[in-house]
Amino acid sequence: MSTVIEPTTTEVASPLSITDAAAEEVRTLIAQQDRDDLYLRVYVSGGGCSGLQYGMALDENVEPGDEVFDLSGIRLVVDNTSLRYMSGSVVDYITTDMGGGFKIENPNATKSCGCGSSFSTGDEEAAGLDTKAGGGCGSCGCH
């Protein structure tokens, strides 16, 4: 008598999420490019008023060390270094009287600059990132 072991699939929850408003805006941006091979890359780099800053771009490449997540039909790419500082974050798109833009709500941020583009996790030696490259994000006037 033989036993058949069925493979199991475990769905891994994404460490980031995206609001409906942000997903719709990304879909619009991708449609404007007239391409279906683009990913939304979300990343953290050294710099800004608080030591780390967010970045986003449409990208056609997935690099070694990148994680890819399908969120609301958007293919989101995050490198492993950035993921360490963004786990649990929400990518949103907000519209105000001044216009619209993407915003990241990051539960790991212990402080941020006035405009929210730059943040710190309290880890002054952020591995893999040059946190001394600051000097202001240029958006909110804080230096």
N, C-alpha and C positions, 0 to 999 in steps of 0.2 A: 504494500500500500504506500503510495507516495503522497506527499503533502505539497500542495501548490500554494506558494506564498505570493499573494498579490502585492505588487508595488503600491506604495501609498504616496500621495502627493500632498505635501504640506504647503499651504499658501502662506507666504511670508508677508506680513504687513509692512507697508512702506514706512520708513522712519520719517518721511515728510508727507505733507498733504497739500492739496491745492483747492482753493475755493472755486465755486462755479464761475464767478466773475473773472478770476484769473485764467481759468481753463478756456473760457470763451474768448478772452483777449488773445491768448496764445494761438488758438485756432485761427483767429482773424489775421494775426501776423504771419502765420505759416501760409495761409491762403493767399495773402498779398505777395508772398515770395513765389507762389505757384510751384511749390515743391512739396512732396510728401515724404521726403527722406530726412526731415529736420527733427531734431530733439530740442527740448528746452534744457539748456545746461544752467544749473544753479551752482554757484561756488563761493568760496570765501578766500580772500587774499589778504595779505598783510597791508596795513595802511589805514588811512582815515584818522579821525580825531581820537578814536578809542582803541586803536591798535589793529582791528580787523574790519574788513568791509565786505559787503555782499556784492555779488555780480551775477548777471544773467545774460545769456546770449542764445540765439538759435544756432545750433551746431549740427553738422552732418556726421561728425566723427564720435566714436566711442573708443576711448583710449584704455590701455591696460590699467587696471586699478579703478576704473569707473564702475559705478552701480547704475543699473537702468531700472526704472519703475514705470509702470503704466498707471497713470492717475487720471481719471475722468477722460480717458481717450488721449491724453497727452503723454508722450514718451519723455520722461524726465531723467536727466543724467546728472549724477553727482559723483565727484571723485572722493576717494576714501578719506583724504585729509579733511576736506570740507564737511563731509558727513559727520565727522567727530564733533564739529562745532554747531551743526545744524539739526541734529536728530531731534525730532518732535516739532520742528518748525512748520509753519503754515505759510504758503505762498498765496498772497491775495492781490487783487487789483482794486484800487480805490479811485473814486472820482470825486473831486472837490471843485469849488469855484475857480481854483487855480489850474485845473486840468486833471489828468489822470496819470496813474503810475502804479507800478508793482510795489508791494510792501511785504516784508518778511517778518512774521511774528515768531520770535525765537525764544523759547523758554530757557535756553542756556545763557542768554545774555544777562550779565550782571549790571552792565551800564551801557548806554548808547548815547550818541550825539543827538542834537536837537532834531535833525531831519530823519534819524533812524537808519541812515545808510551805513553807519559805522557802529561797531559794538565791541565789547570785551566780555570774555567769559570768566575773568579773574585769573586766568592762566597766563601770566606774563611771558612765559616761555612757550608760546603756542608752537608745538612741534610741526616743522615743515613750512612755517610761515614767517616772513620777516615782519614782525610787529613794530619795528622801529622805523618803518617806511612812512609813518604818519605825517602829520603836518596839516591836517584838515581835509575833509572830504570835498570841500568846494561847493557843497550844496547849501549848507545852513549858516556858514560864516563863522563857525566855532573853530578855534585853532588851539 
